[in-house]
Amino acid sequence: MKNSAIKVVFLIDKKTPNTMKKLLVVLLLIFMGQAVEAQNTSEKDAAMLEAIYKESLLNGNSYNWLDHLSNKIGGRLSGSINAQKAVQYTKEELEKLGLDRVWLQPVMVPKWVRGLKEYSFMETGPGVTSVMNICALGGSVATPNAGLKANVVEVSSLEELDALGSKNIKGKIVFFNRPMRADLIQTFEAYGGCVDQRYSGAKQAAKYGAVGIVVRSMNLRNDDFPHTGAMSYGDLPASKRIPACAISTNDANKLSNTLKLIPELNFYFKQNCKTYPDVESHNVIGEITGSTYPNKYMIVGGHLDSWDLGDGSHDDGAGVVQSMDVLRLLKKTGYTPKHSIRVVLFMNEENGLRGGNAYATQATLKAENHVFALESDSGGFTPRGFSFDCDAANFSQIQSWQPLFKPYLIHYFEKGGSGADIGPLKKEGIVLAGLRPDSQRYFDYHHAENDTFDAVNKRELELGAATMTSLIYLMDTYGVKNSLTQIKK
């Protein structure tokens, strides 16, 4: 600013006409005023972020909430008693924050029950067996009461399954053994590269006469924890559905190596899962009404349900309590939002996405104008930044805020996906964002028995809550840069 001012003053000499002098002076004053205003704004925003991080790290409540969700309630599979307990608990905690509104949004969800613990072994000869670590995939049918034993055929892809055909598959158990790619730094990309075998493997294998499937766990390390997850039979008739289970990475390696030596080995597994009729559950919603744009909504959320093997601390207890703490932090720092800010705790992300779809449907029916949505569903690890699903104008504005996050080591601002539960809200004029923590350890715990409270670091969790609150503050302060919403203002 100083150098620019000197250049303007230099232009004003004795030969400059008076009118021109006056104009240049006015321009200089305007320019200097804008520069001072920009500096003051930046300092104000920096001070606000500092207050948010300080409150979260010194007096955060996310860790206490997670302690209760994980250790007093536990795994929260859709349709379960624990899921309903979580609905009531989080509703009561949001009411304690003194929000303008807290309510439950009904949603019908699937009810799948795992039953007694699964059991499995590999049989390499008469009476020669090795116990394997497995778990049923979510939505799978049970094995026969006595269990299921058959020869195994190993494949690395659905395409390889198709190439083998009924001749090589009928009457056998198909073993899908494609691992997550360890050379991909973006671990969610590695997950996306092999999850099709878990989701669609049973449906495809059944078409060729397979009697069951075993799927390598979606995990980047070698351990003994089988990882569950959703699977689908598509339009396959109930009579044609075959049981599906996941096997730990250590046992997947052992099974694969042994198959090379003993191709005729047998695999046995027994699981007791069952699907019941849908039941009613709820999304939990809390709101601070906007002071300037009460009918424009910005939401932050995570999914309240989890799988049943652990207690769902990373997936997605962390996202739930961080989202709750966003509204608490805004109130504690004395900030009055311009837009209406909602926290939405979605039900049934894991095996149906019913909560996210129900929220979006109701928003459409009520003609609610959602302009921004932020989701946390990648674990409670150290926050690195955000990914954004938005247009160029909004992304440019968001990138201008990067210097404000630099002191907190938040550097990742990239265009990309946001989150499954807020995805149904996508339309022109809305910005979607996803919190991106460090993901290198996430799949060590994802959908597994070891996704427990002790795996979450308190400081990392609270840094994530502050980071989310900071983005909500900036989006609310400066608004969404979209022609449609700007016209409606």
Number of C-alpha atoms within 10 A of each C-alpha: 9 7 7 12 15 11 11 14 13 9 13 16 9 8 8 11 11 11 8 12 18 13 12 16 15 12 14 18 13 12 15 16 12 12 13 13 12 12 12 12 12 15 13 12 18 18 12 19 24 18 18 25 22 17 19 27 17 10 12 25 19 25 22 12 20 27 19 15 28 24 14 13 18 25 28 29 28 32 24 19 13 20 24 20 16 22 22 14 17 22 19 13 13 22 15 11 16 15 16 12 13 20 16 16 16 15 20 18 23 21 18 21 19 21 12 10 12 19 17 22 20 22 20 18 11 6 7 9 16 15 14 23 22 30 30 32 26 27 23 25 23 23 20 12 9 9 15 19 21 19 19 26 22 22 19 15 16 16 10 12 21 15 10 13 14 17 9 14 23 17 18 22 28 26 26 27 22 20 22 23 16 12 8 11 11 13 21 15 12 19 18 11 14 21 21 13 25 26 21 16 25 29 23 19 27 24 16 19 19 26 24 26 25 28 33 28 37 29 27 19 16 14 14 16 23 31 30 26 22 18 23 19 20 12 8 15 8 9 6 13 23 22 26 30 31 26 29 26 26 18 24 27 16 14 23 18 12 15 18 11 10 14 15 16 19 20 24 19 27 24 28 20 21 15 15 10 10 14 13 13 23 26 24 26 22 25 21 23 21 20 12 12 14 15 15 19 22 26 23 27 28 31 29 34 32 28 27 22 21 22 29 31 30 29 29 28 34 32 30 31 29 35 29 27 26 30 25 22 24 23 16 15 14 10 12 17 21 21 25 22 26 25 27 30 29 28 36 29 23 21 22 14 18 22 29 26 21 21 23 19 14 12 14 13 9 9 10 13 17 23 25 26 29 28 30 32 25 24 29 32 25 19 27 20 22 25 20 22 20 25 15 12 12 19 19 12 15 18 13 9 16 15 14 18 19 11 12 16 13 19 16 18 18 16 15 14 15 24 24 19 29 27 18 15 22 17 12 13 20 23 25 25 27 25 27 25 24 18 19 13 14 20 22 19 23 26 27 26 19 20 29 22 23 12 13 19 13 18 17 17 27 30 25 30 33 29 25 26 26 25 21 22 23 15 22 22 14 11 18 22 21 18 11 12 17 11 7 7 7
